[in-house]
Amino acid sequence: MQNASDADRVDLKTLNQMDDAAIELRDFDGGNNVQMAFAKTHGASDHTLFARLKSLFQPTTSTEELRPTAWLDCLRGIAAILVVFHHWNGHFVEVNAAYMAIPNFDFVSPTGEATRPPYSGFFRLPGFKLLVGSGPTMVCIFFMASGWVLTQSSLRHIQSQGLLLESDAESNKSKEDVQRATDAHQAKVLVNLSSATFRRGIRLYLPVALHGFIGMILVLLRLRNHDAYFPQPNDGNVLWHLLEWARSTTSLLNPFAYRVDMTDLGHRYEWVLWTLPLEFYGSLVCFVVTLSLARTTNAIKRRSFIAFISIWALLVKSWWASNFLAGMLLADFTLMHYPPFASSKPQRSSRRMSLLGKLVFALALYLSSAPIRVQDWYTNPGYEWLHHILSEERVPRYTQSAGAFLMLVCFAYSPKWQARLTRLPAVRWAGRCSFSLYLCHIELYDCLGTFVKTFLVGKFEAPDRPVGAGFDISLREPDPDDFLPGWLRLSLGWLCFMLILWPCLIVVATLHAKYVDANVVRFARWVERRFIRHSL
C-alpha cells in the first residue's frame, strides 16, 4: 500500500504529461508514435536518397519510444509478424493442425491408394507452432494490448483518487484540497474517455474503407480471385463493385451489430478487416466499463468487477470483449509498478519467481499452440482433454485467450524480458508498423505473392485437396521421379518465397505507417478539435 508521501508525488501535472504520452500510444494501435518517430529520423542533413531510405528503418531512441510500456508495442510487433507468417504459411502447409493430428479426409498417393497420414512436422509441436500458425493467439494479444492501452491513462487517474483518499488521514491537507484534487482526476478520466471514444471510430474505420477499396481494385484488375469467399456475378461491372464496396463498408460501421456467431463479419473485398469491427466493439466495452468504475477507488472491488465481466463475456462467446477487458485488468494490476506510482528502476526478481515465470510461460506456449477446431477436419492430439472439459464450440478461443493472457502476464512482471524486447531494433520497428503489417500483407500476397508462389512451388499444388485442408507436402507419398524429397523442395520454395516477399512488405508497411497511418491519426485529431473544446 502506498503511503502519504507516495500519494503526494503523484501530482496531476505529472499524470497529465503521462496522459499526453498515452494518447500518442493509444492512437497507434499497431505501434508507437510513427509520425514522431519518422520526424526524428529525418534530420535536416539527410538529403541523399540512401539516407532517407535508411532513416525509414532506423528506430529512434527518444524517451517517448522507451516509455515503461514500450515493451507492449514490441510484443504487438512480434504478434503482427507471426500473423503474417500464419497467413503466408497457409499457402504451403496446414498451419492449424497439431503435431501428429490425423486428417478426417483421404489423401491419394501416387499409387492411387487413399491414405490418412498424420501431420508430423516438428514445427507443429507446442511452442514451435507459434512460429508457423499462431494467428488466433496473436489476435487475442492484439485485443488485450488494445484494452491495456485504451484504459491505462484513465485507470491511472482512478488509482490516484484512491491514493488521495487513503492519504487524507495522514496528510496535512484539508478535505477541501483532497476533494478538489479528486475532482480534477475524475475530470481527467472524463476527458480521456471523451477523446478516445470520439476518435476511435475514425481511427479504425478509415482504414476499413481504404483497404476495402484497394481490395475492390485488385478484384477488378483480376489480381484477386474472391470467388472462393464471395461469389461475384458481375465481375466486370465497375458500378456494381462500387455499390458492393459501399454496402460492405457500411455494414461494418454498425457498432450495435453484436455478431456472436462471427457471421457476416468480414469485408467483401478484404477479409482480413474482420478484426477491426471487433476492435471497435471491444473498445466501446472498455470505455463503458471504465466510465462505470470512474469513482470506484477500491482496487479489489474494481478489479473483481473487471474480471467478472471478462469471464462472463468469454462464457457467452464474446471472446474479443473478454480479451479487451483482460488487457484492462492487467493494466490496473501493473500500473503501480510504473512511474509515477513506483520507482523507474526495475525491481529484481528472485530466483523462485523467475522459475515460476518460466513455468507459466511454458504453459502459455502450450495453450497458445492449441488448434482451433474448424469443422473437425482432423484430430487434436495433446489437446483433446481440454475440449472434453470445455468444448470450443461452447466457449470459442478460450485456450488461445488463456495462452495470450498468461504470455502478457509473464512479460508484464518481468523487467528483464521487457528489456530484451525493447533492445532489439527490428522488434521496435515492428512495433511501430504492426498495424500496417497486418493491413498490407494480404494485399501484397495477392499482387506479388501468387506469382512468386506459382513460379517457385506451383508444381507441388494439389488442386483436388479438400476445402480448408491446406496444402501440406509432408502428407504426400514420395514420387520416384522426384529429384529432391518433397519436404526439401517445399522448404526451398518457402524460403525463396519469404526472401522475396518480406523485403517488399517491410517497405510497404513502413511507407503505409508514415503516409497513411499517421495521416489517419492526424485527421482524427483535426476532427476532434473541430468538435471538442479542451478546457482541462
C-alpha positions as CSV (number, residue, x, y, z in Angstrom):
1,M,0.0,0.0,0.0
2,Q,1.2,3.5,-0.9
3,N,1.9,5.9,2.0
4,A,1.2,9.6,2.1
5,S,4.5,10.7,0.6
6,D,3.9,8.4,-2.4
7,A,0.5,9.9,-2.9
8,D,1.8,13.5,-2.7
9,R,4.3,13.0,-5.5
10,V,1.6,11.6,-7.8
11,D,0.5,15.1,-8.8
12,L,-1.9,16.0,-11.5
13,K,0.7,17.7,-13.7
14,T,2.8,14.5,-13.9
15,L,-0.2,12.5,-14.8
16,N,-1.2,15.0,-17.5
17,Q,2.2,14.6,-19.1
18,M,1.8,10.8,-19.0
19,D,-1.7,11.2,-20.5
20,D,-0.2,13.0,-23.5
21,A,2.2,10.2,-24.0
22,A,-0.5,7.6,-23.6
23,I,-2.6,9.4,-26.2
24,E,0.3,9.1,-28.7
25,L,0.5,5.4,-27.9
26,R,-3.3,4.9,-28.0
27,D,-3.7,6.5,-31.4
28,F,-1.4,4.0,-33.0
29,D,-2.9,0.6,-32.1
30,G,-0.4,-1.0,-34.3
31,G,2.6,0.7,-32.7
32,N,4.2,3.7,-31.2
33,N,4.0,7.2,-32.4
34,V,5.0,6.6,-36.0
35,Q,4.7,10.3,-37.0
36,M,7.1,11.4,-34.3
37,A,9.4,8.5,-34.9
38,F,9.8,9.3,-38.5
39,A,10.1,13.0,-37.9
40,K,13.0,12.5,-35.6
41,T,14.8,10.2,-38.0
42,H,14.6,12.7,-40.9
43,G,17.2,15.2,-40.0
44,A,18.0,18.3,-41.9
45,S,21.2,16.9,-43.2
46,D,19.6,13.8,-44.7
47,H,19.5,15.0,-48.3
48,T,20.5,11.8,-50.1
49,L,18.0,9.2,-51.2
50,F,20.0,6.5,-49.4
51,A,20.0,8.4,-46.1
52,R,16.2,8.9,-46.3
53,L,15.6,5.3,-47.1
54,K,17.9,4.3,-44.2
55,S,16.1,6.6,-41.8
56,L,12.8,4.8,-42.6
57,F,14.1,1.7,-40.9
58,Q,16.2,3.3,-38.2
59,P,14.5,3.1,-34.8
60,T,14.6,6.2,-32.5
61,T,16.0,6.3,-29.0
62,S,13.6,9.0,-27.8
63,T,12.1,8.9,-24.3
64,E,8.6,8.6,-25.9
65,E,9.5,5.3,-27.5
66,L,11.3,3.9,-24.5
67,R,8.5,4.6,-22.0
68,P,7.8,1.9,-19.4
69,T,5.2,0.2,-21.6
70,A,7.3,0.3,-24.8
71,W,7.6,-3.5,-24.5
72,L,3.9,-3.7,-25.2
73,D,4.4,-2.2,-28.6
74,C,7.2,-4.6,-29.3
75,L,5.1,-7.5,-28.3
76,R,2.4,-6.3,-30.7
77,G,5.0,-6.0,-33.4
78,I,6.0,-9.7,-32.9
79,A,2.4,-10.6,-32.9
80,A,1.9,-8.8,-36.3
81,I,4.9,-10.7,-37.8
82,L,3.5,-14.0,-36.6
83,V,0.1,-13.2,-38.1
84,V,1.9,-12.6,-41.5
85,F,3.7,-15.9,-41.2
86,H,0.4,-17.6,-40.3
87,H,-1.4,-16.4,-43.4
88,W,1.5,-16.8,-45.8
89,N,2.5,-20.3,-44.4
90,G,-1.1,-21.4,-45.0
91,H,-0.3,-21.4,-48.7
92,F,2.3,-24.1,-48.2
93,V,1.3,-26.2,-45.2
94,E,-1.7,-26.8,-43.0
95,V,-1.0,-24.3,-40.2
96,N,-3.8,-25.2,-37.8
97,A,-3.2,-28.9,-37.2
98,A,-1.5,-30.1,-34.1
99,Y,1.5,-32.4,-34.0
100,M,0.5,-36.0,-35.2
101,A,-3.0,-34.9,-35.9
102,I,-4.8,-37.3,-38.3
103,P,-7.0,-35.7,-41.0
104,N,-10.6,-36.8,-41.4
105,F,-10.3,-36.9,-45.2
106,D,-8.2,-39.1,-47.5
107,F,-5.1,-38.2,-49.5
108,V,-4.4,-40.0,-52.7
109,S,-0.9,-41.3,-53.1
110,P,0.9,-41.6,-56.4
111,T,-0.1,-45.3,-56.5
112,G,-3.7,-44.4,-56.2
113,E,-4.1,-45.5,-52.6
114,A,-6.2,-43.4,-50.2
115,T,-4.3,-42.7,-47.0
116,R,-4.6,-40.5,-43.9
117,P,-1.0,-39.8,-42.8
118,P,-0.6,-37.7,-39.7
119,Y,0.8,-34.2,-39.7
120,S,4.2,-35.0,-38.4
121,G,6.3,-31.8,-38.9
122,F,8.3,-30.8,-35.9
123,F,7.1,-27.2,-36.3
124,R,3.6,-28.4,-35.1
125,L,4.9,-29.1,-31.6
126,P,3.8,-26.6,-28.9
127,G,6.0,-23.6,-28.9
128,F,7.3,-24.2,-32.4
129,K,3.8,-23.9,-33.7
130,L,3.7,-20.2,-32.7
131,L,6.3,-19.5,-35.4
132,V,4.2,-21.2,-38.1
133,G,0.5,-20.9,-37.3
134,S,-0.4,-18.9,-34.2
135,G,-2.6,-16.3,-35.8
136,P,-5.6,-16.8,-33.5
137,T,-3.5,-16.3,-30.4
138,M,-1.8,-13.3,-31.8
139,V,-5.2,-11.7,-32.5
140,C,-6.0,-12.2,-28.8
141,I,-2.7,-10.5,-27.9
142,F,-3.7,-7.6,-30.2
143,F,-7.1,-7.2,-28.4
144,M,-5.6,-7.5,-24.9
145,A,-2.9,-4.9,-25.7
146,S,-5.6,-2.6,-27.1
147,G,-7.6,-2.9,-23.9
148,W,-4.5,-2.2,-21.9
149,V,-3.5,0.9,-23.9
150,L,-7.0,2.4,-24.2
151,T,-7.7,2.4,-20.4
152,Q,-4.3,2.9,-18.8
153,S,-4.4,6.7,-18.5
154,S,-8.0,6.6,-17.1
155,L,-7.1,3.9,-14.7
156,R,-4.0,5.9,-13.6
157,H,-6.3,8.8,-12.5
158,I,-8.8,6.4,-10.9
159,Q,-5.9,4.9,-8.8
160,S,-4.7,8.3,-7.9
161,Q,-8.1,9.1,-6.4
162,G,-7.7,6.1,-4.2
163,L,-4.2,7.2,-3.1
164,L,-5.5,10.7,-2.3
165,L,-8.3,9.3,-0.1
166,E,-6.0,6.9,1.7
167,S,-3.5,9.6,2.5
168,D,-6.2,12.1,3.6
169,A,-6.0,11.0,7.3
170,E,-2.1,11.1,7.3
171,S,-1.5,14.3,5.4
172,N,-1.9,17.9,6.5
173,K,-4.1,18.7,3.5
174,S,-7.7,19.8,4.2
175,K,-10.6,17.8,3.0
176,E,-11.4,20.5,0.5
177,D,-8.0,20.2,-1.1
178,V,-8.3,16.5,-1.3
179,Q,-11.8,16.7,-2.8
180,R,-10.6,19.3,-5.3
181,A,-7.7,17.1,-6.4
182,T,-10.1,14.1,-6.6
183,D,-12.5,16.0,-8.7
184,A,-9.6,17.0,-11.0
185,H,-8.7,13.3,-11.5
186,Q,-12.3,12.5,-12.2
187,A,-12.5,15.3,-14.8
188,K,-9.4,13.9,-16.5
189,V,-11.0,10.5,-16.7
190,L,-13.9,12.1,-18.5
191,V,-11.7,14.0,-20.9
192,N,-9.7,10.9,-21.7
193,L,-12.8,8.8,-22.3
194,S,-14.3,11.5,-24.4
195,S,-11.3,11.9,-26.6
196,A,-10.7,8.2,-27.0
197,T,-14.3,7.5,-27.8
198,F,-14.6,10.3,-30.3
199,R,-11.5,9.3,-32.3
200,R,-11.8,5.6,-32.1
201,G,-14.3,5.1,-34.9
202,I,-12.3,7.4,-37.2
203,R,-9.1,5.7,-36.3
204,L,-10.4,2.2,-37.1
205,Y,-12.9,2.7,-40.0
206,L,-10.9,4.9,-42.3
207,P,-8.5,2.0,-42.9
208,V,-11.6,-0.3,-43.5
209,A,-12.8,2.0,-46.3
210,L,-9.4,2.5,-47.8
211,H,-8.2,-1.1,-47.8
212,G,-11.7,-2.4,-48.9
213,F,-11.4,0.0,-51.9
214,I,-7.9,-1.3,-52.7
215,G,-9.3,-4.9,-52.5
216,M,-12.0,-4.0,-54.9
217,I,-9.4,-2.6,-57.4
218,L,-7.5,-5.8,-57.1
219,V,-10.6,-7.8,-58.0
220,L,-11.3,-5.5,-61.0
221,L,-7.7,-6.0,-62.1
222,R,-8.0,-9.8,-61.8
223,L,-5.2,-9.8,-59.2
224,R,-7.5,-11.3,-56.6
225,N,-10.0,-14.1,-57.0
226,H,-12.6,-13.8,-54.4
227,D,-15.0,-16.5,-55.8
228,A,-13.8,-18.8,-53.0
229,Y,-15.2,-16.4,-50.4
230,F,-17.8,-14.3,-52.1
231,P,-19.4,-15.2,-55.5
232,Q,-19.3,-12.1,-57.8
233,P,-21.8,-12.5,-60.6
234,N,-21.0,-9.0,-62.1
235,D,-17.2,-9.3,-62.2
236,G,-16.7,-6.7,-64.8
237,N,-19.3,-4.1,-63.7
238,V,-17.5,-1.3,-62.0
239,L,-20.7,0.3,-60.7
240,W,-21.8,-2.9,-59.2
241,H,-18.5,-3.3,-57.4
242,L,-18.6,0.2,-56.1
243,L,-22.0,-0.4,-54.6
244,E,-20.9,-3.6,-53.1
245,W,-17.8,-1.9,-51.6
246,A,-20.0,0.8,-50.1
247,R,-22.5,-1.8,-48.8
248,S,-19.8,-4.0,-47.3
249,T,-18.0,-1.0,-45.8
250,T,-21.1,0.5,-44.2
251,S,-22.2,-2.9,-42.8
252,L,-19.0,-2.9,-40.7
253,L,-19.7,0.6,-39.3
254,N,-22.6,-0.5,-37.2
255,P,-21.3,-0.7,-33.6
256,F,-24.5,-2.2,-32.4
257,A,-24.4,-5.4,-34.6
258,Y,-23.4,-7.9,-32.0
259,R,-22.2,-10.8,-34.1
260,V,-21.9,-13.6,-31.5
261,D,-21.7,-16.3,-34.2
262,M,-19.0,-14.5,-36.2
263,T,-21.0,-14.4,-39.4
264,D,-21.3,-11.6,-41.8
265,L,-18.2,-10.1,-40.2
266,G,-15.6,-9.8,-43.0
267,H,-15.4,-7.2,-45.7
268,R,-16.4,-8.5,-49.1
269,Y,-13.1,-7.3,-50.7
270,E,-10.7,-7.6,-47.8
271,W,-11.4,-10.4,-45.5
272,V,-8.5,-9.5,-43.1
273,L,-10.5,-6.5,-41.9
274,W,-12.8,-8.7,-39.9
275,T,-10.9,-7.8,-36.7
276,L,-11.5,-4.1,-36.9
277,P,-15.2,-4.1,-36.1
278,L,-14.3,-6.3,-33.1
279,E,-11.7,-3.8,-32.1
280,F,-14.4,-1.1,-32.1
281,Y,-16.8,-3.2,-30.2
282,G,-14.2,-4.2,-27.6
283,S,-13.1,-0.5,-27.3
284,L,-16.7,0.6,-26.6
285,V,-16.9,-2.1,-23.9
286,C,-13.7,-0.9,-22.3
287,F,-14.9,2.7,-22.4
288,V,-18.3,1.8,-20.8
289,V,-16.7,-0.3,-18.0
290,T,-14.1,2.5,-17.3
291,L,-16.9,5.1,-17.1
292,S,-18.8,2.8,-14.7
293,L,-15.7,2.4,-12.5
294,A,-14.6,6.1,-12.7
295,R,-15.4,6.6,-9.0
296,T,-14.5,3.1,-7.7
297,T,-11.3,3.8,-5.8
298,N,-11.3,0.4,-4.0
299,A,-8.9,-1.7,-6.1
300,I,-10.3,-5.1,-5.0
301,K,-13.8,-4.2,-6.0
302,R,-12.7,-2.6,-9.3
303,R,-10.6,-5.5,-10.4
304,S,-13.1,-8.1,-9.3
305,F,-15.8,-6.3,-11.4
306,I,-13.5,-6.2,-14.5
307,A,-12.5,-9.9,-14.0
308,F,-16.2,-10.9,-13.6
309,I,-17.3,-9.1,-16.8
310,S,-14.3,-10.5,-18.7
311,I,-15.1,-14.1,-17.7
312,W,-18.8,-13.6,-18.4
313,A,-18.1,-12.2,-21.9
314,L,-15.9,-15.3,-22.6
315,L,-18.6,-17.7,-21.5
316,V,-21.2,-16.0,-23.7
317,K,-18.9,-16.4,-26.8
318,S,-17.8,-12.7,-26.9
319,W,-14.2,-13.6,-26.7
320,W,-13.0,-10.4,-28.2
321,A,-14.7,-8.3,-25.5
322,S,-13.2,-10.7,-22.9
323,N,-9.7,-10.1,-24.3
324,F,-10.1,-6.3,-24.1
325,L,-11.3,-6.5,-20.5
326,A,-8.4,-8.9,-19.7
327,G,-6.0,-6.3,-21.0
328,M,-7.7,-3.6,-18.9
329,L,-7.4,-5.9,-15.9
330,L,-3.7,-6.3,-16.4
331,A,-3.3,-2.6,-16.8
332,D,-5.0,-2.0,-13.5
333,F,-2.8,-4.5,-11.7
334,T,0.5,-3.4,-13.2
335,L,0.2,0.4,-13.2
336,M,1.6,0.5,-9.6
337,H,4.8,-0.9,-10.9
338,Y,5.4,2.0,-13.3
339,P,6.1,5.7,-12.7
340,P,4.8,7.9,-11.1
341,F,3.4,5.3,-8.7
342,A,6.7,3.4,-8.4
343,S,10.4,4.0,-8.9
344,S,11.5,3.9,-12.5
345,K,14.3,1.5,-11.6
346,P,13.2,-2.1,-12.4
347,Q,12.9,-4.4,-9.4
348,R,15.0,-7.5,-9.4
349,S,13.0,-10.8,-9.2
350,S,14.0,-13.7,-7.0
351,R,15.2,-17.0,-8.5
352,R,12.0,-18.6,-7.3
353,M,9.8,-16.0,-9.1
354,S,12.0,-16.4,-12.2
355,L,11.4,-20.1,-12.2
356,L,7.7,-19.6,-11.7
357,G,7.6,-17.1,-14.6
358,K,9.3,-19.7,-16.9
359,L,6.8,-22.4,-15.9
360,V,3.9,-20.0,-16.6
361,F,5.4,-19.0,-19.9
362,A,5.7,-22.7,-20.9
363,L,2.0,-23.2,-20.1
364,A,1.2,-20.1,-22.2
365,L,3.1,-21.6,-25.1
366,Y,1.2,-24.8,-24.8
367,L,-2.2,-23.1,-24.7
368,S,-1.3,-20.7,-27.4
369,S,-0.4,-23.5,-29.7
370,A,-3.8,-25.2,-29.4
371,P,-5.5,-25.6,-32.8
372,I,-8.9,-24.1,-33.5
373,R,-11.5,-26.9,-34.1
374,V,-12.8,-26.0,-37.6
375,Q,-15.5,-28.4,-38.7
376,D,-13.4,-31.3,-37.2
377,W,-11.0,-31.5,-40.1
378,Y,-8.5,-33.5,-38.0
379,T,-7.9,-34.9,-34.6
380,N,-6.3,-32.8,-31.9
381,P,-3.7,-34.9,-30.0
382,G,-2.4,-33.3,-26.9
383,Y,-5.5,-31.0,-26.6
384,E,-8.4,-33.4,-26.6
385,W,-8.6,-33.4,-22.8
386,L,-9.2,-29.6,-22.9
387,H,-12.1,-30.0,-25.4
388,H,-13.6,-32.7,-23.2
389,I,-13.6,-30.3,-20.2
390,L,-14.9,-27.3,-22.1
391,S,-15.6,-27.6,-25.8
392,E,-14.5,-24.7,-28.1
393,E,-17.9,-24.8,-29.8
394,R,-19.4,-23.7,-26.4
395,V,-16.6,-21.2,-25.5
396,P,-14.7,-20.2,-28.6
397,R,-11.0,-19.5,-28.4
398,Y,-10.7,-19.9,-24.7
399,T,-7.4,-21.8,-25.0
400,Q,-5.9,-19.1,-27.2
401,S,-7.2,-16.3,-24.9
402,A,-5.8,-18.0,-21.8
403,G,-2.4,-18.5,-23.5
404,A,-2.3,-14.9,-24.7
405,F,-3.2,-13.7,-21.2
406,L,-0.5,-15.7,-19.5
407,M,2.0,-14.6,-22.0
408,L,1.2,-10.9,-21.3
409,V,1.4,-11.6,-17.5
410,C,4.9,-13.1,-17.9
411,F,6.1,-10.0,-19.8
412,A,4.3,-7.5,-17.6
413,Y,6.0,-8.8,-14.4
414,S,9.5,-9.4,-15.9
415,P,11.5,-6.3,-16.4
416,K,14.3,-8.4,-17.8
417,W,12.1,-9.8,-20.6
418,Q,10.8,-6.3,-21.3
419,A,14.3,-5.0,-21.7
420,R,15.2,-7.8,-24.1
421,L,12.2,-6.8,-26.3
422,T,13.0,-3.1,-26.4
423,R,16.7,-3.6,-27.1
424,L,16.0,-5.2,-30.5
425,P,15.8,-2.5,-33.2
426,A,13.9,-4.9,-35.6
427,V,11.3,-5.6,-32.9
428,R,10.9,-1.9,-32.2
429,W,10.4,-1.2,-35.9
430,A,7.7,-3.9,-36.0
431,G,6.0,-2.3,-33.0
432,R,5.8,1.0,-34.9
433,C,4.5,-0.7,-38.0
434,S,2.4,-3.6,-36.7
435,F,-0.9,-2.2,-37.7
436,S,0.4,-1.6,-41.3
437,L,1.9,-5.0,-41.4
438,Y,-1.4,-6.5,-40.6
439,L,-3.3,-4.4,-43.1
440,C,-0.9,-4.8,-46.1
441,H,0.3,-8.3,-46.1
442,I,-2.7,-9.9,-47.8
443,E,-2.8,-7.3,-50.5
444,L,0.9,-7.8,-51.1
445,Y,0.4,-11.5,-51.4
446,D,-2.4,-11.0,-54.0
447,C,-0.3,-8.6,-56.0
448,L,3.0,-10.4,-55.9
449,G,2.9,-13.5,-53.8
450,T,0.6,-15.5,-56.0
451,F,3.0,-15.1,-59.0
452,V,6.1,-15.9,-56.8
453,K,4.5,-19.0,-55.4
454,T,3.3,-20.2,-58.8
455,F,6.8,-19.7,-60.2
456,L,8.6,-21.4,-57.2
457,V,6.3,-24.2,-56.0
458,G,3.3,-24.2,-58.3
459,K,4.1,-27.8,-59.5
460,F,3.6,-29.0,-55.9
461,E,0.0,-27.9,-55.8
462,A,-2.8,-30.4,-55.0
463,P,-5.8,-28.9,-56.8
464,D,-8.2,-31.7,-55.6
465,R,-7.4,-31.3,-51.9
466,P,-10.4,-30.9,-49.6
467,V,-11.6,-27.3,-49.0
468,G,-9.8,-26.0,-45.9
469,A,-7.3,-28.8,-45.7
470,G,-4.5,-26.7,-46.9
471,F,-1.5,-28.0,-48.9
472,D,1.0,-30.0,-47.0
473,I,3.7,-31.8,-49.0
474,S,4.6,-33.9,-45.9
475,L,1.3,-35.7,-46.3
476,R,2.0,-37.0,-49.8
477,E,3.9,-40.2,-50.6
478,P,7.3,-39.7,-52.3
479,D,7.3,-39.7,-56.0
480,P,10.1,-41.9,-57.5
481,D,10.6,-39.3,-60.3
482,D,11.3,-36.5,-57.8
483,F,14.9,-35.3,-57.9
484,L,14.7,-34.0,-54.4
485,P,12.5,-35.1,-51.5
486,G,9.1,-33.3,-51.3
487,W,9.8,-31.7,-47.9
488,L,13.1,-30.3,-49.2
489,R,11.6,-28.8,-52.3
490,L,8.8,-27.3,-50.3
491,S,11.3,-25.9,-47.8
492,L,13.4,-24.3,-50.5
493,G,10.3,-22.9,-52.2
494,W,9.1,-21.5,-48.9
495,L,12.5,-19.9,-48.2
496,C,12.7,-18.2,-51.6
497,F,9.1,-17.0,-51.2
498,M,9.8,-15.4,-47.9
499,L,13.1,-13.9,-49.0
500,I,11.3,-12.2,-51.9
501,L,8.1,-11.0,-50.1
502,W,9.4,-9.9,-46.7
503,P,11.6,-7.1,-48.0
504,C,8.7,-5.9,-50.1
505,L,6.4,-6.0,-47.1
506,I,8.9,-4.1,-45.0
507,V,9.0,-1.3,-47.5
508,V,5.2,-1.2,-48.0
509,A,4.4,-1.3,-44.3
510,T,6.9,1.4,-43.4
511,L,5.6,3.7,-46.1
512,H,2.0,2.9,-45.0
513,A,2.8,3.7,-41.4
514,K,4.3,7.0,-42.3
515,Y,2.0,8.3,-45.0
516,V,-1.3,6.6,-44.3
517,D,-1.5,5.6,-40.7
518,A,0.0,8.9,-39.4
519,N,-2.4,10.9,-41.6
520,V,-5.4,9.0,-40.3
521,V,-4.4,9.8,-36.7
522,R,-3.8,13.4,-37.7
523,F,-7.2,13.6,-39.4
524,A,-8.9,12.1,-36.3
525,R,-7.3,14.8,-34.1
526,W,-8.3,17.5,-36.6
527,V,-11.9,16.4,-36.5
528,E,-11.9,16.2,-32.7
529,R,-10.5,19.7,-32.4
530,R,-13.4,21.0,-34.6
531,F,-16.0,19.4,-32.3
532,I,-14.4,19.5,-28.8
533,R,-13.1,22.5,-26.9
534,H,-10.5,21.4,-24.4
535,S,-10.9,23.3,-21.2
536,L,-8.8,21.0,-18.9
